[in-house]
């Protein structure tokens, strides 16, 4: 077929093409502008055109291409005007769909609150490894080898080469590291996850979270400890909160005490949550045993200190009335969503 005739035919075809709507627009694009369009065949034919005519025919094909592009652009513009006409049916001023924002885990909320309460009176935050050696988890804390106190905490041991390591049973190990590395005065809390080899139930878990506190200076007394804990109880549980201390035993403190807070439910009058005692156990504390100070390179004749430790789960349980420890690690969204309003 004569190339010139073909060009004329396509020219008429383009001019006559009716483009209504998106589908026809796309069909036109494929036919005249797509990767296998009709004009490409014309360009191929151009090779066989005698040299003296090449320029003229080439320009004619280029003109076809411009014609197709113009027609396409015109139709596309008309088309988009039409569809924006449809858009105006929608109310663009309406607020967008609500974005779901996750909630902080209740343990993170409580941990952060504990950190904040102590940071207000000058406690820094210290962290340490969860896999510990015997020295930092036991020996430096006055747990000699074979000492029965080691049985107080069921431990997960890990063999690492010739060394026996353990998943830390308390964050007191972090306090040992701080005492070894810093000169008093020391005022720090160590929040973190700890592990105990216990059967999982509503009341016990193989891991939980602690915040332990340590204050060492030249003139630290048991009265300072008691006042610090009373401040904490009032900040955490409200102005009416009272504390009471009961004598206890820990290897790393002497004297040692368990601390109870007045029942957050009955305010001390007695209810089934506090088993009609009016008090709930919240933490353990004491004056740092001089053996511990000496083991960590601190002169126990010059310095004294107090330490305390609490379970984050226990505080959260009292604050949110959660009575099953397992709920904290099951990641049930129905449980976690309830803490959205907490900060
Ligand atoms: Zn009560």
Boltz pocket constraint, residues with backbone or C-beta under 6 A from the ligand:
constraints:
  - pocket:
      binder: B
      contacts: [[A, 263], [A, 264], [A, 265], [A, 266], [A, 267], [A, 268], [A, 269], [A, 270], [A, 271], [A, 272], [A, 273], [A, 274], [A, 275], [A, 276], [A, 278], [A, 279]]
      max_distance: 6.0
